[in-house]
Amino acid sequence: MSVIGIDFGSESCYVAAAKAGGIETLANDYSLRATPSCVAFDGKKRIIGVAAKNQQVTNMKNTVSGFKQLLGRKFNDPHVQRELNSIPTKVTSLPDGSIGYHVNYLDQEQTFTPEQLTAMLFTKLKETSTHALGTQVNDCVITCPVYFTNAERKALLDAAQITGLNVLRLMNETTATALSYGFYKQDLPEDKPRNVIFVDCGHASLQVSACAFTKGKLKMLASTWDYIGGRDFNTVLADHFAKEFQDRYKINAKTNARCWLRLITEVEKLKKQMSANSTKLPLNIECFMEDVDVSSSMQRSEMEELCAPLFQRVEKTFKKLLADSKLTLEDIHSVEIVGGSSRIPAIKQLIESVFGKSASTTLNQDESVSRGAALQCAIMSPAVRVREFGVTDIQNYPVMVTWEGDGSVSGGGIEVFPVFHAAPFSRLLTLNRKEPFTMTVQYSQSIPYPDPVIGRWTIKDVKPNDKGEYAEVKVKVRINHHGIVLISSASLVDKKEAEEPPTPEPAANAEQPAGGEQQQQNNGGEPMDVQTEGADKKKKTTKLIELPMDVHTHGFLPNELSNLIQQEAKMVSNDAKETERIDAKNALEEFVYDMRNKLQGGPLERYVVDAERDAICAQLNELENWLYEDGEDCDRDTYVNKLKALHNQTNPIKDRASDYELCPGVFSELKNAINHAHAAVNEFKKGSPKYDHLTETEFINIAEHAEKAQKWLDSNMAKFAESPRTANSPVKVADIRHEVQTLNTCVNSVINRPKPKPAAKPAPPKDNAGEQQHNGENADNKAEGDKTAHTNSVPEDSTMDVE
């Protein structure tokens, strides 16, 4: 199993995977690392990623992009209304107030929410990862902008769940960038932190963060942001040229969505060129509108003048971070830039002006976020072993909790997490209650979301204690590792008195007022009410009883989520079936063109009679017309059956052509085999030493087989030469090869047989009496050697004959 990190961007997505050799950014099915955040619908199939982006101009009404900015929002949200100005697709309000994109899918108008569209994109990214890694992918870390609120984060998690991804952590993009920077740094200090500023200017937003690095750890200090990105610079330039074209050519590009999209695409190319060149650069668009060719030019200085208000907002964002982080210019070690729009020279100049440091390009500006996410996933996943690196994130907005009902503490509230509080983190609140009550969690300052309320939790089954007094209720408010604020648990404290001597309290009661809350204080928490036990002679036993809660917060309900998961699974299955159908249709169409070309003036023309050829070509022409008329939208089996019928009709012709083309070469092989057999027989007759171990009978057998093969060859070559090419060949290639193989086997089994090894020399006899009479001296030496051998205890079996 592999783990991946997904950089879900407004314009493009990147996927990185943790491998044994490090972190690798994965390429998609177009061999590109960037997958456009674009989903299109074309008849019966979905088109996602690069293919969707490529057909955006021709299929604008059914191509959706930019849905990241609408996640978790309602249709009447002012932010949504601003975004709709740049969306050509039909968008309406659904009955529950959410956003619905209307597209033509499966030959009918269907509505999809931004969460569903995001799930479709994640499905594509999951398929890309599975294909690139060759294994199933489930665990992942997904990045999101630091300014995302609870509603947007929950919507992103729901989209991932619809796809079937197991999100180990929803990570801020700024934190992922910082992890990508710090993980491989070997020179980080152990005591005094190294403060680094990260500037991420992407397609739709600008995010600036400050991070403190120590050895093996990073801690986010502060972050600021603004809705400024590359698309805003594109819009300013497009407005300028649209006005110029209206004055010069009397055409208004803003009235035509397709022309406006083309203009946006061209000015983005011009903007990128101006980042590298300060000279005047041309802009030319052929047949732009009403068959009019338009042209213009621009210099970098003009662009900076037009975009001056945007650069002022960028500078304001930089200065706000400097104030929020409470860092001086001397405290800043460096400023790292990522994101495509950070390449604009004016932004680099502002960085140097505000932070007193030139922009550093240590990180890959496009892939650093996904690489950081993959590193975090590797750290968290049990499937991958990687060294630990501590990551402390922040909560970008202050959070407060309010409650209602009477008690020793009546309705009120407290700010549980101030701005830039460490995350993940838990805080324990203690309230005195006799009956169920409701707690509301909300943001305590203005946020980029209309409703500041995060959710309402109704604590149930609250009862007075045995004396009828108010019972203590402990409520844990938590920022989890996704950056989502919630009430994770509520417990009723059941206290009882007993005369027994005190005994050590079980470790399970770690959240008792005297112990648990103190632990929270040591971790930086600020409990609302800290209870201290008095010195009582009687022993007090405490038991925590878990309380049920009714939750009303953002996100889909379980049954709604289940329906969306099933719907996505059906669409995935339908995509697979549609792909198979189109492949079958394309295969049939390809066969029609290919076979017709081969039969008419091609390599198969001479192997078929005119009447049969004309009939087949007429059938192919009829089938071609059918493909573009009635057969345009048939099922897969129809195409497969028609292709099978064509194969059955044309395969005999192809086999006939194959036989006539290949037989001469195979005949030559048989001739060579016969000649080889005769050569072996002649060598044997001449007494070649290499055949000394072979018998005459074996070579007589070879000669007979060669003579038989020669007769077969002469007979069939004569038939082959006389046969017309429009009739089936009288001899098949397989038959000739069988003869070749038979003869070669007969010859090779004989001539390749190795000579037998010489017989081993017999061991000398043990009785040397006769030898002693003729050679007494040698016998004495032999006896002496035998004696020595016995003295050295060498076993007799160890003696070996050596040839």
N, C-alpha and C positions, 0 to 999 in steps of 0.2 A: 504494500500500500504506500502511495506517495502523498506528500503534503504540498499544498500550493498556497501562494499568496496572490490575491486578486486586487489590482488597482482599478476600481470602478470609476472611470472618469466621465465627464460630461460629453466629451467628444470621442474618446477612445479608451479601450481597456487594455491592460497588460497583465499577463499571468507569468509568475515566476515559480519555479519548483526547487525544493531542497534536494540535492543529490549528493552522492558520496564525494564528488569533486568540488562541491560548493553550491552556489545559487546560480541557476540558469533561467534566463527568460525564454519562454516557449514560443515557437513560431506557429501560426495558424495554418489553415489549409491553403493559403495563398503564399506561404513562406514569408509572411510578414509578422513582426512582433506586435504591432498595434492592430487591435480589432475594433473597428468603429462601433460606437454605442448606438447602433441603428438596427431597427427591426422593420421588415417590409412584408406585405402580404400580396401574393400573386396567385389568384385563382384558388387552387386547392392546397397550396403549400406556403410555408413561412420561409422567408429569406432573411438571414441574420448575419450581421458583421460586414465584411468587405463586399460581398455580393449585393447586400441591401444598399450600401452606400453608392455602389457603382450605378445602380438603376434609379437613384433618387430623383433625378431630373425627369425621367420618363414616367415615373410612377409616384408622383408627389403625394397624391391624396391617400395612398395606402402605405406610405413610408413614414415611420415615426422615429424621431430622435429627440434628444434633449429632455427625456422623461425623468432623468435623475433629479432635476430641480423641482419636480412636482411630487416626489414621493411623500406619502403620508399627509398630504394637504387636501383641503376642501376646494371646491370649484370657486366659491366666492372669496377666496383668499386674494388680497391685493397683489401679492407676489405672483400668484397663478395668472391673474389677469394680465400682468405685464408680460409674462412668458408667452401667453397665447398669441401675442402680436407677431411672434416669429415662428409660429407653428402652422404650416399649411393644412395639416390634417384637421378634420372636423372633430371638435372637442365640445362635450356638453356635460351638464351636471346630472349625476345619477340620483336615484330616489333618496339615498342616504346623504347626499350632498358632496360625495366624492367625485373624482374626475373620471370621465369616460372617453376614450378615443374610439371613434367610429371608423371602421375599415371594412373593406369587402373581402371576406374570407369564406371559403367553401361556397362561393357563389351566393352569398347573402351578407347583409350588413351585420357585423358583430361589434360588440363593445368590449374594450379591454382597459383595465386600470393601469396606472403607472407601475404598480407592484407586479402585475402579471407580465407586463412588457419587460421589466427588469428580470423576472424569473426566466423569460424566454432567452434573454441575453446570457444569463448565467448558465442555462442549459447548453448554449453554444460553447461557452468557455469551458464548461466541464467536458464536453465531447472533445474539444481541441486538446485539453490536458490529457485525457485518457488516451487519445491517439498518439500524442507526442511521447508520453511516458511508457506506453505499452502496458499499463496496469490501471485498475480501477482507482478513481480519485473520489474521496469523500471529505476528509478533513481539510479545512481551509481557514485562512484569515482574510477578511475583506476589509478594505479601507474605506473611510468616509470622511468628508470634510469636518474640520474641528467645530464648525458652527452648526452642525446637525443637532436638532433637538431630539427629545425622547420620541416624538411621533415619527420623525424621519428615520431614526435608527431602528425603531420597531418595524417600520415598513420594509426597510432593507433586510432585516432578519427574516421577516415573513416571506419575502421574495426568495431568499436563499433556501428556506424550508420547503417552499413549493417545488424548487428544483431538486431537492434531495441532498443538498450540501450540509455538512455538519460544520457550522461556523464555531471554531474554537474561540475566536475573539473578533469583535468589531473594533477596528483600530483607527485612531485618528491619522489622517494622511501626514500631518506634521510629525507625529510620533514615529511612524514607519520610516519617514525620511531620516529622522535622527538615529534610529536603530541601524539603518543601512550605513550611516556615517560612522557610528561609534563602535560597531561590533568588530570591525577589522583593525581598529586603531590599537597599536601595541604600546604607544607612548602616553597613554592617559595617566594623569596624576592620581596619586592615592589619597591625598589630603585636600589640597585646594582645588575646587572644581574648575574645569575648563568650560567657559561659557561660549556657546556658538549660536549664532542667529541663522535661522533657515527661512528663506524666502521662496515660496511656491506660488508662481503666477501661472495659472493654467488657462483653460479655454473659457471658463465661466466665473472664476473667483480668484482672489488673491488671499493667501494665508501666510502669515508671518508668525514665527514662534521663536522663543528663546529656550535653550536647553543647557543644563549643567551636566558635564560628563566627569565621572571619576572611574577608576579602574574597575571594569566589569559592571558598571551601572550607568544609567542615565535618568535624569529627573527633569521633566518639563517644568518650566518656570512660569511662562505666560504665553498667550497667543492672541493675535488680533486678526481681523479679516475684513474683506469688503467684496461686494459683488462686482468686481472688475476683472475682466479676463480678455483673452484674445478676441473673443467675439465682439466685445465692445469697441475695440480698435477697428475691427472689420466693418462694423456698422457705421462708425464715423466716416471712414474712408468711402464706403459705398454711398452714403448720403451725399458726400461731396461730389463724387463722379456722377451720381444720378441727376443732381442739379445741373452739373455742367452739360450732360448729354441732353437734358431737357432744353437748355438754352441754345445749344449748338445744333442738335438734330431734331428737336421738337418731339422727342419721345420720352415718356414717363415710365421708367423701369419699375417704379413702386406699384404700378397698377397690374403688373403681370408677375405672378409668384415665380414662374419658371425663370423669367429673365432676371428677377431679383436674386434668385439662388445662383445663377451663373455669375452675376456681378460680384456677389459675396465671395464665390470661389476664386475669381480672378484677383480681387483686391487682397485676398489672403496671400496669394502667391507673391503679389507685389510687395506686401508688407514684409514678408520673409526676405525678399531680395534687398529691401531697403535696410534691413538689419545688418547686412554684410557690405553694402555699398552706399556711399554718401553722394554719388552722382545722380543725375536725373535719369529715371528709368521709365520705359514706355509701358502703356497698357493698351492692348489691342484685343477686340472681341469681334469676330466675324459673325454676320447675320444675327446681330444681337436682338433686335426687335424690329418687326415689320421689314425684314430683309435689309436692315441698315447695318453697315459695318461701322463700329465706333472705335475711336482711338483717343488717347490722352497720355499724360506723363505726370510724374511726381518725384520730388526730391525728399530726402529724409527730413530736412529742416521744415518743409511744408507739412509733412505728416506730424512732426512734433508740435507744430503750431496748432494744427487742427485738433490734436488730442491733448492739448494743454490742460483742460479741466480734468481729464482722466488721470494725468500725471500728478495733478495736485491732490487727488484723492489717494493715490498711491503713497505720496509723501506723508500725508496725514496718517495713513495706516502705519507706516514705519515709525513715526514719532509717537504714536499711541503705544506701540509695543515697547518702545524704549522707556516710556513712563510707567507702564504696567509692570514691567519686569524689574523695575528699580535698579537697573544696571547702568553704570557709567560707561563712557566710551572706552576707558582704560580696562574695564572688566571684560570687554568683548574680545575673544581670541580671534574669531574669523566670522565671515558671513558667507554661507553656502547658498547657491541658487539652484532651483530645480523648476521644472515646468516649462512648456514650450514658449510662453510669452515672456519669460524672464530673459530671453535672448535680445529683447529690444534694448538698444544702447542707452536710451534715456532712462530706463529703469535701473540699469547698472550705475549710471551717473548718480541717480537719487540715492542708491544704496551707499555709495562712497560719501555722498554729501551728509546723509543722516547718521550713519554708523561710524564714519571715519575709517572704514576699511573697504578695500576694493573687493568686488564680488569674486568669490572663489568658485571654480567649476570642478571641484574634486569628484562630485557625484555625477552619475549618468542622469541627465536632466529629464529623460523620459521614463526610465525604468527603475529609478531609485525607490519609489514608493512600493512597487510590487516586490522588489527584492527585500525591502524591510519587512513587508508582510509575510513573505516566505520564511524569513529568519525567525519571526515571532511564532509562526506555525510550527517550525522545526523545534523551537524551544519548548513549546507547549505539548506537542504530540508525543505520545509514548512510542510511536513507530520509528522515530528518528533520534539518534544520539548526537547531541551537540552541546558544546559548553554553555553553561548558564550565563545569562546577561540580564541583570535586573532592569526592569522598565517601570517607571512611576509616571503615570499619565496625570492629566488634570481635568477637572470639571469646569467647563468654560463659562457656566452661568451659575449664579448663586441660587440655592434651593431652600425653600422654607416649607414647614409643615404646620398646618392649622388643624384644629379639632373642635368638636362641638360637644354639647352635653354638659351636665353639671357634675360636680364632684368636689373633692378638696381643691382641685385646680379646675376652674370652669373653662369655657371655651376660650381659646387663645391660639398662639402660634409661636414658632421659634425658627430662626434661620439655622438649619442643620449643617449646610455646606456653603461656606462663603465662596466667592469667585476664585477660580484657580486652585480649588481644594484638590488634594491628592486623590487619585482614583486608581484602582478600586478601593472602596473604604466603606465601613459600616459604623453606624452610630445607634446607641441604645437609648431609647426614651422610656421613662417610667411615668405612668399616669394612674390616678386613683379613680376607679369607676365601679358602679353597681350594676350597670346595664350596658347593652351593646351601644357602640358609638361609631361615628364616622370620622376618618382623618383624611385630609386633603393635602396632597403634595403638589407644589407649584413653584414656578420660577419667580424670584422676588425682584427681578428687574426686567426691563424691556428686552425682548428676544425677537429674532426674525421669524416669528410664528404668531398668528393672531391670538391663539388661546394659550395663556401662560399655565393653565392647569395641566399637570402631568397625569393625575388620576385620583380617584377616590376609593379608599379602602374602608369597608364597613367591618368592624371587629365584632364577631358574634359570640354567643354563649358566655358573656361576661355576667357573673353573679356576685352578690355580696359574700363576704367570708362567713365563717361559722357564727360570728358575733353580730352579723348583720351590718358590719361596717364596710367602708369602701375597700375594695380589693385592689391590689397592685397589678397593673397590666404593663408588661414590658413589650415595647414595639421596636423592632430593628428596622431602621431606614438605611438603605444601602445604595451605593453607586457600584454596579457590577462591572465586570471586565469589558462589557460592551459599551460602557458609558451611559447605561440606562439607569435612571433613578426609580426606586420602587421600595415598597414596604415588603421585606422578604419574610417576616414572621411576626407573630404576636403570641405572647404567652401570659397565662394567668399565674401569679405567684400564690401558692397555697402554703401558708405558714401555720404550723402547729407547735404547741408547747408540750414538753415532756419533762418528767423528773429525772430521767436517766442522765448519768454523767455524759459530758460532751464527748462525742466521737468525731474522728476526722470526716469532713464532708466529702461525698463522692465527687469525682472529677467532672461528672456530667453536669453539675450545677455551676458551671463556670460563669454563668451570666447572672449570678445573684448580686444584689446591690453592693455588698461589701467587697466582692471579688471581681465579678464580671465588669461592673461599671468602672472600677478602678483600672481594669485592664484597658478598657476603651479610652480612658483619660491618658494612660501612658502611650497609647498609639496616636494621640492627637485629637481624640474625639472630645465633644463637649456635651455630655448627657444633660437632659433637661432637669432631671431630679435625681440627686444622689442620696440614697438612703444609707444611714450608718447604724449598725446594730449597737444597742447599749449593753453594758455589762450586766447581764441578768443571770441570776443563779439558776434559773430554769433553762433547759436546753430548747432552742428553737430549731425545728426541722423545716426545711423549705423544699417545696416541690413545684416544678414548672409544668404547667398544663398547656399544651399547644391549643391555640384557639383558631377556629375556621374563619375565613375572611371572604367577603364578596368584593370582587375587584372590578372597577370600571375605569379602563385606561385605553391607550391607543392600541391599534392593531386589530387584526381579524379575530373573530370568535373561533373556537375550535372547529365547529361544524362548517363555518365558512372556509376556513383554511383547508379542511379535508376535501371540500368540493373543488377548491382551486387546484389542489394537488392532483385530484383525479382528472380534472380538465386538462392540466398540463401534460399528464401522462397520455391522455387520448391524443393530444396534438402531436406529441413526440411520435406516437405510433402511426398517426396519419402521415406525418412527414416521411417516415421510413417507407410506408406503402406508396406514397406519391413519388418518392425517389425511385423506387423499384419500377413503378409504372412508366415514368419518364425514361428510365434507362432502357426498358423493353421497347418503348416506342422509338427511341433513338437508334437502337440496334436494328430494328426492322427498317427504318428509313435508310440507315447506312448500307444495309444489305441490298436494298433496292437499287441505290445509285451505283454501288460497287459492281453488282452482278450485271447490270445493264451496260456499264462501260466495258466489262470483260467480254460480253457477248457481241457487242456492236463495235467492231474494229479493235477488239482487245485480244488477249491471249487465248480465250476460249472459242473464238469465232470459228476456227477451222475444225473444231471437234464436234460440231453439231450441224445437222442438216438445216437448210434454210427454213423449211416449214416449222420445225420444232423451235428454232431460234426466234422466228417471228411471233410464234404463239407465246413463248415465255416473255419476250419483250413487251408484247401487248398486255400481258397479265401484270408485268411490273409497272407499266405506265398507269394502268387502271388502279393498282395498289397505291401508287404515288398520289394520284388524285384523291383517293379515298382517305389517305392520311391527312390531307389538308382540308377535308370536308367532313364527311360523316365520321371518320376515324380519328378526329382531332382529340376526342375526350373519351376514349374507350378504356376499359379496365386492362390490367396487366395481362391477364390470361388471354385476352383476345389477340394482343400483339404477339405473345409468345406462340400461340397456336398458328398464326399466319406465318410467322418466321419458320416454324418447324415444317410447315407444309412446303414452303419454298426450298428449304434445305433438302427435303425428300425428293423434290423435283429436279434440283440442280446438282445434287451430290454425284449422281452417275456421270454427268458431264465433267465435273471436276476430277473425278476418279479416272475417267477415260483420258483426260488431258495429262493427268499426273503419270499414268502408265506410259503413254507415248513419249513423254518428255524424259522420264527417268530410266526407261528400259535400256536405251543404248549404253548408258553409263554402267548399269548393272551387268549388261552383257559383257562389257569390258572387264568387269571384276571377275566374271566366271572364266573368261579367256585367260586372265592372269593366273587364276587358281589352277587351271588345267596345265598351263606352261610350267608353273611351279612344281606340279606333281611329276611331269615328264622330266624336269631337270633333276629332281631327287632320284628318280629311277636310273637316269643316265649316270649320275655320280656313283650310285651303288655298283652299277655294272663296271665302272672304271676302277673299282676297288678303293674308293675314298676311305681313309682311315677312320673318319668320324662315324662311319656306318659299320665298323667291324663287328659291333655287338648285335647287329640286326640280321634277320634271316631273309633268305631269298623269297620265301613264301609271302612275307609281308609286303615286299616290293612288287610282287606279281599282283597282289590284291590292289595296291595303289594304282598300278598301270591299268587294271581292269576298270576301276572306278573312274579314272581319267578318260578312258576310251568311251565309257558309257556317258559321261558328262559331255564329251565332245559331240557325240551323236545327238544328244538332247539339244545342245546349243545350236547345231547346224539346222536341225529340224525347225526349231521355234524361231530362229532368226529369219528363216525363209518365210514362215507364216507371218511374222511381224512386218517384214518388208512388203508383202503383198496386200496386207490388210488396209482398207481405206480408213482415214483418220476420223471419219464420222461414225464408224462402228467401234464396238468395244474391242480392245486389244486382245488378240488370241492368247497372249501370255501376260501374266501379271507380274509386277515387280516382286511381290512376295514369293512367287514360285521360283523366280530366278535366284533370289537371295537364299532360298531354301537349298537349292542345288549348290550354291557357293559354300554355304555353311557345311553341308554334308561332305563335300569333297575336302574342304579344309580340315574338318575334324578327322577324316580318314587319314590324311597325309600327316598332319601335325602329331597325332597320337603315336605315330611310328617314329618319325625322324627327330622328334623332340624328346624321345625317351633317353634318359641319361645312361651312360655306361655304368655297369655294376662296379662296386668298389672291390679292390683286390682282397683276397682272403687273408685273414689275420695270421701272423706267424705263430706256430704252436709253441707252448711254453716248454722249456727244457725239462727232461725227465728227472725225477728225484734220485733215481739209482744211477750213480756215476761210476759204477765199477768198470764198465768197458772203457770209459774215457780215462780212468785212472791208469789203465794198462798202457794206453797210447800216449797219454799226456798227463803224467802224474803230477807235474808241477802245477798245471792249471787246475787239476782237481783239488790240490791242497789249497790253492788260493780260493777256489769256490767254497770249500768247506769252511775256510777261515772267514770268508765273507758271510756265509750263512750264520756262523757263530756270532759274528758281530751284529748281524741283523736281529738274532734272538736276544742278544744282550740289550739292544736298544728298544726291545719290546714293540717292534713294528708288526702289526698284524699281517698275516699272509694275504688276506683279502685286499689289502691296500695296493698290491702290485698290479700294474696296468700294462698291457701290451701297447707298444708304441710302434706305429708303422713308419 
